[in-house]
Amino acid sequence: MSLNFDALRPNPRLSLGQKLWQINWGLIFLLLCLVGIGAAMLYSAANGSFEPWATRHVMRFGIAFAIMLAVALIDIRRWYSLCYLAYFAVLAMLVGVEFFGQVGMGAQRWIDLKVIQLQPSELMKVALVMALARYFHGRSLEEVRGFTRLLPPLALILLPVGLVLKQPDLGTALTLLAIGGVMFFVVGVRLWKFALVIAGGLAAIPIGWQFLHDYQQKRVLTFLNPENDPLGAGYHITQSKIALGSGGVFGKGFMQGSQSHLNFLPEKQTDFIFTMLAEEFGMVGGLFLLLIYAGIIVYGFAIALRSRNHFGRVLAMGVSANLFFYVFINTAMVMGLIPVVGVPLPMISYGGTAMVAVMGSIGLLLSVYVHRDIRIPRQGPGASD
């Protein structure tokens, strides 16, 4: 019989100075590298001008950095208690988009707060991770391998997915499903249940196809055959592939990309900014950027393994999965490996809500690291083991 010494240790209470000392500055260095690259590419996208994108990008990062630091310093037990509140607050915003949302580019996704245009679906990626982490913290392995215990987290996933699909925003809806799937896997849900859900999803494709908007159907058909309409629905991906290929191994040089600077490449400051970077810095530049992202994701997994509480582990895994799907979907999309679904490249693409959402989630990751030695009972912070 072994004695669990961890159970005898009191939960540490850290001072502000100790928390700042515990911040993972290596992770922050990688973030600074990303935002620096993003500002440089936005400067290039504006043909050598800080306006209209680069200056705002840096200013937004400054605000998001302050939010991230504040999130990181708040006790992980406080975040545990706020998980469901955050989830339902963002869910209410998604419902509000249906009534008060601003329409742009054929979609109704934003709420006009006068100062900024808020996109609640980006915030939902973080809120969903928090809600699922809290739910699974209180469940044993035997419970998550049952069926009825999985119905509440399934509802947590499907409610926002339905609202996001209605906007319509297929890319974010698929990302929410993917994040949920990863978190189910992390907590030990049996693989045959994933196979069952995937088989059901594949069988439902003919039905789901009828509910897609015309432009979404065109995107899928264009993905399967981009050359069918090169000047219409296939224009984006065709130009993206030309730019990627013309960059070669080392690229054409900073601000020397012909496809992007002669305006053949659309949305070069947002969804297709990776294409512009690869055209100017080649395959080497693209791989260097992906290496930075990989470093952040590896940090996330390492932080999950260091956490002494289940909530922190699941939360860190969910945040890392969220960042992975941002990067994977964006880069695969611009390479023509998946249909164009409109997902930004974190910290590089121009866009405020996505940056705040990603930085806020990194703040949660840092909070897990700072408070990694704190134990949280299965019944919550106020209960005893």
Helices and strands as residue ranges (DSSP letters): G 5-8, H 16-22, H 25-45, H 54-73, H 76-100, E 102-104, E 107-112, E 117-118, H 120-137, H 141-144, G 148-150, H 151-166, H 170-186, H 191-203, H 205-211, H 214-224, G 226-228, H 235-247, H 258-261, H 273-306, H 310-334, H 352-370
